[in-house]
Amino acid sequence: MAETGYCVKCKTKKEMKDTEKVTMKNKRQAMKGKCVTCGTGMYKIMK
């Protein structure tokens, strides 16, 4: 399943590649990945 997130460089919602689940400092879960178009780092905060 490909996760989608907002790319600030492309200014659109894109799919993320090389995704991994991470825990942020405030103990919230997030998906970390890279934009398939430009390679910018992206995050998506999970519920």
DSSP file (Angstrom, degrees, kcal/mol; ACC not computed):
  #  RESIDUE AA STRUCTURE BP1 BP2  ACC     N-H-->O    O-->H-N    N-H-->O    O-->H-N    TCO  KAPPA ALPHA  PHI   PSI    X-CA   Y-CA   Z-CA
    1    1 A M              0   0    0      0, 0.0     2,-0.5     0, 0.0     0, 0.0   0.000 360.0 360.0 360.0 124.0    0.0    0.0    0.0
    2    2 A A        -     0   0    0     13,-0.0     2,-0.2    15,-0.0    15,-0.1  -0.731 360.0-141.1 -88.3 126.8    1.5    3.3   -1.1
    3    3 A E        -     0   0    0     -2,-0.5    13,-2.6    13,-0.3     2,-0.3  -0.582  12.6-147.9 -82.7 147.8    1.1    6.1    1.4
    4    4 A T  E     +A   15   0A   0     11,-0.2     2,-0.3    -2,-0.2    11,-0.2  -0.884  22.8 161.6-115.5 151.4    0.3    9.6    0.2
    5    5 A G  E     -A   14   0A   0      9,-2.6     9,-2.9    -2,-0.3     2,-0.5  -0.925  43.1 -83.8-154.2 175.6    1.4   12.9    1.7
    6    6 A Y  E     -A   13   0A   0     37,-0.4     2,-0.6    -2,-0.3    37,-0.3  -0.790  33.1-151.3 -93.8 125.1    1.8   16.6    0.9
    7    7 A C  E  >> -A   12   0A   0      5,-2.6     4,-1.6    -2,-0.5     5,-0.8  -0.851   2.1-160.9 -94.6 120.4    5.0   17.6   -0.8
    8    8 A V  T  45S+     0   0    0     -2,-0.6    -1,-0.1     2,-0.2    34,-0.0   0.755  90.6  51.4 -74.2 -23.3    5.9   21.2    0.0
    9    9 A K  T  45S+     0   0    0      1,-0.1    -1,-0.2     3,-0.1    -2,-0.0   0.911 119.3  33.4 -78.5 -43.8    8.3   21.5   -3.0
   10   10 A C  T  45S-     0   0    0      2,-0.2    -2,-0.2     4,-0.0    -1,-0.1   0.669  98.7-139.2 -82.9 -18.3    5.7   20.2   -5.6
   11   11 A K  T  <5 +     0   0    0     -4,-1.6     2,-0.3     1,-0.2    -3,-0.2   0.813  68.5  90.4  60.7  34.5    2.8   21.8   -3.7
   12   12 A T  E   <S-A    7   0A   0     -5,-0.8    -5,-2.6    -7,-0.1     2,-0.5  -0.938  87.3 -89.5-145.6 167.9    0.6   18.8   -4.3
   13   13 A K  E     +A    6   0A   0     -2,-0.3     2,-0.3    -7,-0.2    -7,-0.2  -0.715  54.9 170.9 -79.7 129.4   -0.4   15.5   -2.7
   14   14 A K  E     -A    5   0A   0     -9,-2.9    -9,-2.6    -2,-0.5     2,-0.2  -0.882  36.3 -97.0-134.8 164.6    2.0   12.8   -3.9
   15   15 A E  E     -A    4   0A   0     -2,-0.3    21,-1.3   -11,-0.2     2,-0.4  -0.529  37.8-132.7 -76.9 151.9    2.8    9.2   -3.2
   16   16 A M  E     -B   35   0B   0    -13,-2.6   -13,-0.3    19,-0.2     2,-0.3  -0.859  15.1-157.8-106.9 142.7    5.8    8.5   -0.9
   17   17 A K  E    S+B   34   0B   0     17,-2.9    17,-2.2    -2,-0.4   -15,-0.0  -0.788  72.7  26.8-112.2 163.2    8.5    6.0   -1.6
   18   18 A D  E    S-     0   0B   0     -2,-0.3    -1,-0.2    15,-0.2     2,-0.1   0.901  85.0-176.2  54.6  46.1   10.9    4.3    0.9
   19   19 A T  E     +     0   0B   0     -3,-0.3     2,-0.3    14,-0.1    14,-0.2  -0.423  12.2 175.4 -77.2 148.4    8.3    4.7    3.7
   20   20 A E  E     -B   32   0B   0     12,-1.8    12,-2.7    -2,-0.1     2,-0.4  -0.985  32.3-115.6-148.4 146.1    8.9    3.7    7.3
   21   21 A K  E     +B   31   0B   0     -2,-0.3     2,-0.3    10,-0.2    10,-0.2  -0.694  40.6 177.3 -84.0 129.0    6.8    4.1   10.4
   22   22 A V  E     -B   30   0B   0      8,-3.0     8,-2.4    -2,-0.4     2,-0.5  -0.887  28.3-130.5-129.5 160.0    8.4    6.4   13.0
   23   23 A T  E     -B   29   0B   0     -2,-0.3     6,-0.2     6,-0.2     2,-0.0  -0.962  26.7-143.2-111.0 124.9    7.5    7.7   16.4
   24   24 A M    >   -     0   0    0      4,-2.9     3,-1.9    -2,-0.5     6,-0.0  -0.238  31.9 -94.7 -80.5 173.7    7.9   11.5   16.8
   25   25 A K  T 3  S+     0   0    0      1,-0.3    -1,-0.1     2,-0.1    -2,-0.0   0.815 125.4  56.8 -58.7 -32.9    9.2   13.2   20.0
   26   26 A N  T 3  S-     0   0    0      2,-0.1    -1,-0.3     1,-0.1     3,-0.1   0.211 121.0-107.9 -86.9  17.4    5.6   13.8   21.2
   27   27 A K  S <  S+     0   0    0     -3,-1.9     2,-0.3     1,-0.2    -2,-0.1   0.571  74.9 137.2  70.9  13.1    4.9   10.0   21.0
   28   28 A R        -     0   0    0      1,-0.0    -4,-2.9    17,-0.0     2,-0.3  -0.658  54.6-119.0 -89.4 148.1    2.7   10.2   17.9
   29   29 A Q  E     +B   23   0B   0     -2,-0.3    17,-2.3    17,-0.2     2,-0.3  -0.610  37.9 170.9 -84.1 144.1    3.1    7.8   15.0
   30   30 A A  E     -BC  22  45B   0     -8,-2.4    -8,-3.0    15,-0.3     2,-0.5  -0.981  32.3-124.7-148.3 157.4    4.0    9.0   11.6
   31   31 A M  E     -BC  21  44B   0     13,-2.9    13,-2.0    -2,-0.3     2,-0.4  -0.923  25.9-161.5-104.1 131.1    5.0    7.7    8.2
   32   32 A K  E     +BC  20  43B   0    -12,-2.7   -12,-1.8    -2,-0.5     2,-0.3  -0.929  28.3 127.6-114.4 134.4    8.3    9.1    6.8
   33   33 A G  E     - C   0  42B   0      9,-2.4     9,-3.0    -2,-0.4     2,-0.3  -0.881  48.0 -93.5-161.9-167.0    9.2    8.9    3.1
   34   34 A K  E     -BC  17  41B   0    -17,-2.2   -17,-2.9    -2,-0.3     7,-0.2  -0.944  38.2-102.9-127.7 148.8   10.3   10.7    0.0
   35   35 A C  E  >  -B   16   0B   0      5,-2.2     4,-1.0    -2,-0.3   -19,-0.2  -0.467  23.5-140.3 -67.3 136.3    8.4   12.3   -2.9
   36   36 A V  T  4 S+     0   0    0    -21,-1.3    -1,-0.1    -2,-0.2   -20,-0.1   0.767  98.0  43.4 -70.5 -24.1    8.5   10.1   -6.0
   37   37 A T  T  4 S+     0   0    0    -22,-0.2    -1,-0.1     3,-0.1    -2,-0.0   0.944 132.8   8.8 -86.0 -55.0    8.9   13.1   -8.2
   38   38 A C  T  4 S-     0   0    0      2,-0.1    -2,-0.1     0, 0.0    -1,-0.0   0.593  89.7-122.8-110.4 -12.7   11.5   15.4   -6.5
   39   39 A G     <  +     0   0    0     -4,-1.0     2,-0.1     1,-0.3    -3,-0.1   0.577  54.0 154.1  83.9   9.2   12.9   13.3   -3.7
   40   40 A T        -     0   0    0      1,-0.1    -5,-2.2    -6,-0.1    -1,-0.3  -0.451  52.1-101.8 -70.1 142.9   12.0   15.7   -0.9
   41   41 A G  E     -C   34   0B   0     -7,-0.2     2,-0.3    -2,-0.1    -7,-0.2  -0.438  44.6-170.7 -66.4 137.2   11.5   14.3    2.6
   42   42 A M  E     -C   33   0B   0     -9,-3.0    -9,-2.4    -2,-0.1     2,-0.3  -0.944  11.5-162.5-131.3 150.4    7.8   13.9    3.5
   43   43 A Y  E     -C   32   0B   0     -2,-0.3   -37,-0.4   -37,-0.3     2,-0.4  -0.972   3.9-168.5-128.8 147.2    5.9   13.1    6.7
   44   44 A K  E     -C   31   0B   0    -13,-2.0   -13,-2.9    -2,-0.3     2,-0.4  -0.960  20.8-138.1-134.0 119.0    2.3   12.0    7.3
   45   45 A I  E     -C   30   0B   0     -2,-0.4   -15,-0.3   -15,-0.2     2,-0.2  -0.605  21.9-140.5 -77.6 129.9    1.0   12.0   10.8
   46   46 A M              0   0    0    -17,-2.3   -17,-0.2    -2,-0.4    -1,-0.0  -0.525 360.0 360.0 -90.1 157.2   -1.1    8.9   11.6
   47   47 A K              0   0    0     -2,-0.2    -1,-0.1   -19,-0.1   -17,-0.1   0.449 360.0 360.0 -77.5 360.0   -4.3    8.8   13.6
